[in-house]
Amino acid sequence: MARTIISRKQAISDLRELFGLPAEGKRQDDDGCSFCSEKENDTAAFCIDKKHFERYEVLQKLSEYFADKVIDGGWCRVDNITFVWTQFWIELAKKEEEA
């Protein structure tokens, strides 16, 4: 199966919508605190409150989303388990001289 190559910006936009996250710099108004924060170093941190989605649900949604997509020059990285959040990152690959 061929994968569609998408930009980092497209992945961030799609994942914001998939997880029902507000625009940059805003948090959800309900009792949860899920958000996405874009960094200057070409990364975006997604923090999904477990009140909204359990870790297995986040992983399932990410697996389904990336089943037929790949980020041009980047990847999605899921962080370690926490009690409050499931955190994942959209990152651009480091250049060889930076690695």
N, CA, C and O of each residue as an XYZ file, in Angstrom:
396
protein
N       0.851     -1.177      0.000
C       0.000      0.000      0.000
C       0.900      1.245      0.000
O       1.806      1.371      0.824
N       0.638      2.136     -0.918
C       1.408      3.383     -1.016
C       0.953      4.359      0.067
O      -0.234      4.485      0.365
N       1.926      5.034      0.635
C       1.614      6.039      1.657
C       1.651      7.426      1.043
O       2.467      7.711      0.166
N       0.766      8.276      1.510
C       0.728      9.664      1.079
C       1.734     10.460      1.902
O       1.756     10.364      3.129
N       2.556     11.237      1.230
C       3.515     12.090      1.930
C       2.824     13.397      2.277
O       2.280     14.075      1.405
N       2.848     13.745      3.560
C       2.202     14.972      4.029
C       3.234     15.862      4.713
O       4.274     15.390      5.172
N       2.932     17.143      4.771
C       3.824     18.083      5.455
C       3.595     18.021      6.965
O       2.581     17.508      7.436
N       4.544     18.547      7.695
C       4.423     18.651      9.151
C       3.207     19.490      9.506
O       2.439     19.128     10.397
N       3.029     20.612      8.812
C       1.885     21.502      9.083
C       0.556     20.790      8.850
O      -0.392     20.971      9.614
N       0.487     19.970      7.779
C      -0.739     19.228      7.494
C      -1.033     18.218      8.597
O      -2.176     18.081      9.032
N       0.004     17.509      9.048
C      -0.172     16.534     10.129
C      -0.672     17.221     11.394
O      -1.584     16.722     12.054
N      -0.081     18.358     11.735
C      -0.488     19.087     12.940
C      -1.946     19.527     12.823
O      -2.724     19.361     13.762
N      -2.308     20.076     11.695
C      -3.679     20.529     11.476
C      -4.663     19.361     11.575
O      -5.687     19.459     12.252
N      -4.347     18.262     10.899
C      -5.226     17.089     10.925
C      -5.363     16.522     12.331
O      -6.463     16.160     12.749
N      -4.244     16.442     13.071
C      -4.289     15.859     14.410
C      -4.996     16.777     15.404
O      -5.646     16.296     16.333
N      -4.878     18.080     15.221
C      -5.662     19.008     16.055
C      -7.150     18.710     15.888
O      -7.899     18.620     16.861
N      -7.554     18.560     14.631
C      -8.969     18.277     14.340
C      -9.375     16.902     14.869
O     -10.442     16.756     15.466
N      -8.534     15.900     14.652
C      -8.825     14.539     15.084
C      -9.060     14.444     16.590
O      -9.930     13.701     17.045
N      -8.272     15.205     17.361
C      -8.396     15.162     18.817
C      -9.243     16.314     19.379
O      -9.350     16.466     20.596
N      -9.840     17.119     18.505
C     -10.721     18.199     18.949
C     -10.000     19.293     19.709
O     -10.534     19.840     20.674
N      -8.783     19.617     19.278
C      -7.984     20.618     19.993
C      -8.210     22.012     19.430
O      -8.431     22.173     18.230
N      -8.155     23.013     20.289
C      -8.339     24.401     19.852
C      -7.094     24.927     19.119
O      -6.069     24.250     19.036
N      -7.211     26.117     18.608
C      -6.101     26.768     17.900
C      -4.920     26.980     18.839
O      -5.064     26.922     20.060
N      -3.757     27.226     18.257
C      -2.520     27.460     19.010
C      -2.732     28.489     20.115
O      -3.344     29.533     19.890
N      -2.231     28.196     21.292
C      -2.274     29.135     22.400
C      -3.567     29.117     23.196
O      -3.696     29.850     24.176
N      -4.536     28.284     22.789
C      -5.813     28.216     23.516
C      -5.995     26.813     24.056
O      -5.518     25.838     23.474
N      -6.687     26.725     25.170
C      -6.991     25.425     25.768
C      -8.482     25.179     25.685
O      -9.270     26.104     25.487
N      -8.860     23.918     25.837
C     -10.275     23.592     25.796
C     -10.978     24.205     26.997
O     -10.386     24.337     28.068
N     -12.243     24.582     26.821
C     -12.997     25.255     27.880
C     -13.599     24.299     28.902
O     -13.988     24.729     29.988
N     -13.683     23.009     28.576
C     -14.298     22.079     29.517
C     -13.308     21.717     30.633
O     -12.316     22.416     30.839
N     -13.581     20.643     31.337
C     -12.766     20.299     32.501
C     -11.406     19.696     32.143
O     -10.603     19.430     33.037
N     -11.139     19.480     30.885
C      -9.862     18.914     30.473
C      -8.883     19.985     30.032
O      -9.250     21.151     29.881
N      -7.667     19.595     29.833
C      -6.621     20.557     29.467
C      -5.818     20.081     28.264
O      -4.624     20.370     28.185
N      -6.422     19.367     27.331
C      -5.685     18.917     26.157
C      -5.311     20.115     25.300
O      -6.093     21.055     25.154
N      -4.103     20.075     24.729
C      -3.671     21.183     23.878
C      -2.520     20.739     22.988
O      -1.943     19.668     23.175
N      -2.200     21.585     22.018
C      -1.048     21.385     21.147
C      -0.245     22.672     21.170
O      -0.801     23.763     21.046
N       1.053     22.544     21.327
C       1.935     23.697     21.362
C       3.030     23.525     20.315
O       3.789     22.556     20.351
N       3.104     24.471     19.384
C       4.153     24.408     18.360
C       5.389     25.128     18.871
O       5.301     26.213     19.444
N       6.537     24.510     18.656
C       7.814     25.047     19.125
C       8.585     25.670     17.967
O       8.308     25.381     16.803
N       9.542     26.514     18.287
C      10.358     27.170     17.267
C      11.290     26.208     16.544
O      11.729     26.502     15.433
N      11.598     25.077     17.145
C      12.548     24.136     16.542
C      11.853     23.086     15.674
O      12.305     21.944     15.590
N      10.761     23.476     15.033
C      10.035     22.609     14.102
C       9.423     21.376     14.753
O       9.329     20.326     14.118
N       9.011     21.488     15.994
C       8.300     20.405     16.651
C       6.947     20.922     17.133
O       6.746     22.124     17.306
N       6.041     19.997     17.342
C       4.751     20.323     17.939
C       4.478     19.287     19.016
O       4.535     18.085     18.756
N       4.184     19.746     20.214
C       3.888     18.857     21.336
C       2.374     18.798     21.516
O       1.718     19.829     21.667
N       1.833     17.597     21.499
C       0.416     17.368     21.762
C       0.295     16.768     23.150
O       0.923     15.749     23.438
N      -0.494     17.375     24.004
C      -0.759     16.845     25.338
C      -2.243     16.533     25.402
O      -3.076     17.439     25.405
N      -2.571     15.256     25.454
C      -3.958     14.812     25.456
C      -4.319     14.371     26.867
O      -3.794     13.383     27.380
N      -5.219     15.115     27.477
C      -5.669     14.819     28.838
C      -6.400     13.482     28.836
O      -7.211     13.216     27.950
N      -6.117     12.652     29.816
C      -6.748     11.340     29.876
C      -8.235     11.422     30.203
O      -8.939     10.414     30.135
N      -8.724     12.616     30.559
C     -10.167     12.812     30.702
C     -10.839     12.764     29.340
O     -12.024     12.446     29.233
N     -10.073     13.083     28.294
C     -10.615     13.092     26.933
C     -10.400     11.764     26.222
O     -11.335     11.196     25.658
N      -9.160     11.269     26.251
C      -8.816     10.008     25.588
C      -7.792      9.268     26.434
O      -6.801      9.851     26.874
N      -8.034      7.985     26.660
C      -7.043      7.149     27.331
C      -5.878      6.908     26.380
O      -6.004      7.093     25.170
N      -4.754      6.497     26.932
C      -3.543      6.291     26.128
C      -3.800      5.349     24.945
O      -3.371      5.626     23.825
N      -4.500      4.241     25.196
C      -4.732      3.280     24.117
C      -5.572      3.900     22.998
O      -5.402      3.552     21.829
N      -6.477      4.818     23.352
C      -7.285      5.490     22.325
C      -6.429      6.434     21.480
O      -6.596      6.511     20.263
N      -5.518      7.146     22.132
C      -4.603      8.041     21.404
C      -3.742      7.222     20.446
O      -3.598      7.579     19.277
N      -3.173      6.127     20.939
C      -2.325      5.284     20.097
C      -3.113      4.692     18.925
O      -2.599      4.593     17.810
N      -4.346      4.307     19.181
C      -5.190      3.759     18.112
C      -5.470      4.814     17.046
O      -5.363      4.535     15.852
N      -5.827      6.026     17.474
C      -6.097      7.111     16.530
C      -4.848      7.457     15.710
O      -4.933      7.662     14.500
N      -3.696      7.518     16.373
C      -2.448      7.810     15.663
C      -2.112      6.701     14.666
O      -1.708      6.979     13.537
N      -2.279      5.450     15.083
C      -1.999      4.316     14.192
C      -2.893      4.351     12.960
O      -2.430      4.129     11.841
N      -4.162      4.628     13.167
C      -5.097      4.709     12.043
C      -4.757      5.884     11.130
O      -4.787      5.749      9.907
N      -4.436      7.026     11.715
C      -4.115      8.207     10.921
C      -2.864      7.974     10.068
O      -2.854      8.291      8.878
N      -1.811      7.420     10.676
C      -0.545      7.241      9.964
C      -0.464      5.926      9.182
O       0.584      5.621      8.614
N      -1.538      5.146      9.140
C      -1.528      3.888      8.394
C      -1.245      4.109      6.914
O      -0.631      3.263      6.263
N      -1.695      5.250      6.379
C      -1.489      5.517      4.951
C      -0.826      6.866      4.701
O      -0.915      7.415      3.603
N      -0.155      7.400      5.733
C       0.511      8.700      5.612
C       1.906      8.640      6.219
O       2.183      7.834      7.107
N       2.777      9.509      5.721
C       4.106      9.666      6.298
C       4.462     11.152      6.221
O       4.155     11.820      5.233
N       5.109     11.660      7.267
C       5.486     13.070      7.310
C       6.770     13.257      6.508
O       7.760     12.559      6.725
N       6.737     14.196      5.593
C       7.890     14.487      4.748
C       9.063     14.944      5.622
O       9.027     16.039      6.182
N      10.089     14.118      5.740
C      11.277     14.467      6.514
C      11.057     14.488      8.012
O      11.813     15.144      8.730
N      10.050     13.793      8.506
C       9.779     13.828      9.943
C       9.076     12.581     10.439
O       8.959     11.589      9.720
N       8.611     12.645     11.677
C       7.934     11.513     12.290
C       7.069     11.962     13.455
O       7.065     13.128     13.849
N       6.331     10.990     13.996
C       5.530     11.192     15.207
C       6.169     10.325     16.290
O       6.422      9.138     16.088
N       6.425     10.948     17.445
C       7.044     10.248     18.573
C       6.123     10.347     19.777
O       5.681     11.438     20.137
N       5.832      9.206     20.402
C       4.979      9.168     21.596
C       5.883      9.106     22.817
O       6.820      8.310     22.871
N       5.589      9.963     23.808
C       6.394     10.009     25.025
C       6.008      8.905     26.004
O       5.056      8.155     25.790
N       6.774      8.834     27.072
C       6.539      7.862     28.134
C       5.173      8.053     28.773
O       4.525      9.084     28.595
N       4.756      7.062     29.503
C       3.455      7.076     30.172
C       3.471      8.056     31.345
O       4.428      8.094     32.119
N       2.413      8.838     31.468
C       2.204      9.685     32.645
C       0.800      9.414     33.176
O      -0.001      8.751     32.516
N       0.506      9.920     34.354
C      -0.817      9.695     34.941
C      -1.876     10.627     34.384
O      -3.060     10.289     34.393
N      -1.480     11.777     33.906
C      -2.438     12.798     33.497
C      -2.554     12.931     31.980
O      -3.650     13.131     31.457
N      -1.430     12.822     31.273
C      -1.371     13.094     29.839
C      -0.946     11.870     29.042
O      -0.308     10.949     29.550
N      -1.326     11.904     27.781
C      -0.617     11.132     26.760
C       0.001     12.199     25.881
O      -0.707     13.017     25.295
N       1.299     12.192     25.789
C       1.993     13.239     25.047
C       2.676     12.636     23.827
O       3.343     11.605     23.903
N       2.484     13.322     22.687
C       3.214     12.913     21.493
C       3.690     14.148     20.756
O       3.185     15.252     20.956
N       4.679     13.932     19.896
C       5.354     15.018     19.194
C       5.332     14.774     17.701
O       5.429     13.634     17.247
N       5.205     15.842     16.942
C       5.446     15.821     15.506
C       6.771     16.550     15.330
O       6.897     17.719     15.697
N       7.754     15.859     14.770
C       9.102     16.416     14.672
C       9.651     16.259     13.264
O       9.304     15.316     12.553
N      10.493     17.171     12.877
C      11.252     17.011     11.644
C      12.502     16.224     11.970
O      13.052     16.340     13.066
N      12.952     15.422     11.014
C      14.172     14.644     11.215
C      15.359     15.579     11.341
O      15.424     16.605     10.663
N      16.291     15.231     12.200
C      17.512     16.016     12.344
C      18.422     15.747     11.162
O      18.472     14.629     10.649
N      19.140     16.766     10.733
C      20.123     16.579      9.682
C      21.271     15.745     10.228
O      21.532     15.763     11.430
N      21.953     15.022      9.367
C      23.018     14.112      9.815
C      24.083     14.811     10.642
O      24.580     14.235     11.610
N      24.443     16.032     10.289
C      25.494     16.728     11.043
C      25.012     17.143     12.431
O      25.832     17.400     13.312
N      23.672     17.214     12.645
C      23.114     17.570     13.953
C      22.944     16.348     14.832
O      22.917     16.469     16.057
N      22.830     15.173     14.234
C      22.519     13.949     14.982
C      23.677     13.477     15.832
O      23.566     12.461     16.518
